[in-house]
Amino acid sequence: MIHFVGAGSGAVDLITLRGKLFIEKADVIVYAGSLINKQLLNFAKTDAELYDSAYFCLDEIISILEQAERDGKTTVRLHSGDPSLYGAIREQMHRLDRLGIEYDVCPGVSSFCGAAAALKAELTPPEISQTVILTRIEGKTPVPEKENIRELSEHGATMAVFLSAGMLSELQVQLLSGGYTNDTPVAIVYKATWDDEKIVRGKLSELSVMGKEAGISKTALVFVGEFLDGYPTCSSLYDKNFETAFRRRAK
């Protein structure tokens, strides 16, 4: 059996209990060495086989997984954050399906969740934003035309931009050419929940300079939106005049 496991956003204690259990029981672990916190490997058995996927292509990764299955071993494929976001798991699962090898997926705490926690931010405050866009700027890997940053910016929603810290100048241009203004609040969160986490806040007109001055060019998320400026309104949920199935309206 192969378990795709989300390692979480960085801090060792943010892996799920299920994910930790899978690591502890695994005979083989193929991990994203350039992205995960390697202290997670301390949970592995002393005789577990460890492979850093940063050094392998897809064929080599599948070969390791297939051999482990032939040998009757339990395998963990350890991805950063949550495997469903930019984890490149679909292509691995497709190959495993063709080989008739069973697998399952253990979710993890995504880096955007870790970064939002670091910012102490609610991404969806009432009357400010009720939509969160998770995306990235086009680089070596293209994005669908209708999903380019410029098009998505027209919504003015909360945006969390992955895999784009090395292209902040271009990101800034595209965000401004869409729907955001120079004064739109932005934040760069470097290595959210790691020991060396760093947060830089400012305005969209300053985005590229912020990254350069902070020395951030990778392993960071960019947040864009008015949610970063506080909350002038409250939700109805805890309003004394708002009746729910559990609470009557105040008299």
GUVEXTOR-18828 format. One record per residue (C-alpha): residue in three letters; x, y, z. Coordinates in pm, whole numbers, padded with zeros to 5 digits, always signed. Layout:
N
AlaXYZ...
***
This chain:
251
Met+00000+00000+00000Ile+00118+00350-00082His+00012+00649+00126Phe+00046+00998-00018Val+00095+01211+00293Gly+00082+01587+00336Ala+00374+01691+00554Gly+00209+02019+00655Ser+00331+02374+00618Gly+00665+02333+00790Ala+00645+02298+01167Val+00692+01934+01265Asp+00395+01934+01501Leu+00158+02048+01226Ile+00156+01712+01054Thr-00172+01527+01110Leu-00189+01240+01358Arg-00272+01010+01068Gly+00024+01133+00867Lys+00261+01080+01159Leu+00127+00727+01208Phe+00185+00644+00841Ile+00546+00769+00865Glu+00607+00564+01179Lys+00484+00245+01013Ala+00641+00295+00670Asp+00907+00060+00534Val+00986+00300+00250Ile+00956+00681+00246Val+00996+00888-00067Tyr+01002+01250+00047Ala+01021+01593-00117Gly+01357+01681+00031Ser+01376+02037-00100Leu+01041+02128+00057Ile+00957+01932+00371Asn+01096+01968+00721Lys+01340+01677+00740Gln+01284+01648+01115Leu+00968+01461+01019Leu+01193+01173+00916Asn+01284+01129+01282Phe+00943+00961+01318Ala+01048+00688+01074Lys+01166+00341+01176Thr+01541+00310+01204Asp+01547+00057+00920Ala+01311+00246+00689Glu+01442+00313+00338Leu+01454+00687+00269Tyr+01462+00843-00079Asp+01481+01215-00156Ser+01261+01272-00462Ala+01439+01601-00540Tyr+01703+01389-00715Phe+01465+01170-00916Cys+01249+01205-01223Leu+00896+01060-01238Asp+01009+00728-01385Glu+01261+00678-01104Ile+01004+00764-00836Ile+00752+00519-00980Ser+01022+00254-01001Ile+01091+00288-00627Leu+00720+00273-00543Glu+00666-00027-00769Gln+00959-00220-00625Ala+00843-00153-00269Glu+00500-00285-00363Arg+00652-00599-00516Asp+00844-00654-00192Gly+00524-00625+00012Lys+00637-00307+00185Thr+00434-00014+00311Thr+00533+00313+00143Val+00482+00679+00224Arg+00510+00938-00051Leu+00568+01249+00159His+00472+01579-00002Ser+00490+01932+00140Gly+00178+02113+00261Asp-00132+01940+00131Pro-00071+01701-00161Ser-00371+01832-00356Leu-00213+02175-00410Tyr+00079+02190-00653Gly+00186+01846-00536Ala+00219+01685-00882Ile+00038+01380-00745Arg-00203+01328-01034Glu+00069+01202-01267Gln+00199+00964-01001Met-00148+00828-00933His-00210+00780-01304Arg+00102+00566-01331Leu+00007+00366-01021Asp-00341+00309-01163Arg-00186+00166-01478Leu+00026-00066-01264Gly-00271-00174-01054Ile-00110-00047-00733Glu-00340+00075-00454Tyr-00287+00407-00279Asp-00466+00660-00062Val-00416+01025+00033Cys-00367+01177+00377Pro-00435+01553+00372Gly-00200+01806+00526Val-00199+02165+00648Ser-00139+02373+00336Ser+00119+02650+00346Phe-00154+02905+00273Cys-00324+02799+00598Gly+00004+02821+00785Ala+00072+03163+00636Ala-00276+03292+00722Ala-00219+03176+01080Ala+00117+03355+01087Leu-00056+03671+00966Lys-00331+03623+01227Ala-00570+03689+00943Glu-00921+03585+00848Leu-00915+03541+00472Thr-01291+03586+00433Pro-01411+03877+00651Pro-01776+03981+00590Glu-01833+04254+00330Ile-01462+04250+00242Ser-01404+03918+00070Gln-01592+03590+00059Thr-01366+03426-00196Val-01008+03301-00175Ile-00815+03249-00498Leu-00520+03009-00475Thr-00302+03051-00781Arg+00047+03117-00916Ile+00204+03331-01184Glu+00297+03170-01513Gly+00659+03057-01525Lys+00819+02749-01677Thr+00485+02577-01633Pro+00205+02760-01819Val-00136+02838-01673Pro-00469+02834-01859Glu-00527+03169-02031Lys-00843+03243-01832Glu-00652+03183-01510Asn-00369+03430-01559Ile-00307+03673-01273Arg-00444+03968-01467Glu-00778+03798-01527Leu-00810+03671-01170Ser-00727+04014-01027Glu-01045+04157-01173His-01243+03984-00899Gly-01072+04183-00622Ala-01097+03878-00397Thr-00846+03755-00142Met-00556+03604-00332Ala-00285+03367-00214Val-00013+03336-00478Phe+00208+03027-00468Leu+00541+02964-00642Ser+00587+03325-00745Ala+00835+03482-00501Gly+01105+03484-00767Met+00889+03686-01008Leu+00758+03965-00785Ser+00811+04244-01037Glu+00603+04069-01301Leu+00348+03964-01040Gln+00310+04325-00929Val+00254+04443-01286Gln-00012+04180-01353Leu-00195+04241-01025Leu-00209+04614-01094Ser-00326+04565-01452Gly-00617+04358-01325Gly-00836+04487-01044Tyr-00610+04581-00756Thr-00481+04932-00683Asn-00143+05065-00572Asp-00275+05087-00215Thr-00405+04730-00197Pro-00248+04564+00109Val-00004+04281+00043Ala+00203+04047+00257Ile+00491+03814+00177Val+00518+03517+00410Tyr+00847+03330+00387Lys+00857+02971+00517Ala+00533+02994+00713Thr+00543+02803+01045Trp+00915+02722+01010Asp+01164+02844+01273Asp+01300+03102+01026Glu+00959+03231+00920Lys+00957+03590+00798Ile+00665+03824+00725Val+00681+04144+00523Arg+00379+04371+00486Gly+00314+04668+00264Lys+00120+04798-00036Leu+00100+04647-00380Ser+00299+04935-00530Glu+00589+04824-00306Leu+00569+04449-00362Ser+00883+04392-00571Val+01089+04624-00349Met+00960+04452-00035Gly+01081+04115-00157Lys+01417+04246-00270Glu+01489+04431+00054Ala+01388+04127+00261Gly+01600+03894+00048Ile+01301+03674-00034Ser+01300+03504-00374Lys+01161+03155-00302Thr+00968+02943-00049Ala+00716+03220+00013Leu+00351+03301-00047Val+00218+03638-00152Phe-00117+03746-00009Val-00315+04025-00173Gly-00639+04185-00057Glu-00822+04421+00172Phe-00857+04144+00432Leu-00506+04240+00546Asp-00630+04584+00660Gly-00854+04476+00945Tyr-01226+04424+00982Pro-01463+04723+00996Thr-01766+04493+01007Cys-01863+04188+01212Ser-02028+03869+01097Ser-02390+03800+01177Leu-02305+03468+01337Tyr-02252+03601+01689Asp-02477+03907+01663Lys-02728+03907+01950Asn-03007+03973+01701Phe-02913+03681+01477Glu-03112+03368+01556Thr-02972+03022+01493Ala-03083+02666+01560Phe-02886+02688+01885Arg-02947+03045+02001Arg-03260+03261+02014Arg-03261+03625+01914Ala-03207+03865+02204Lys-03518+04044+02333
***
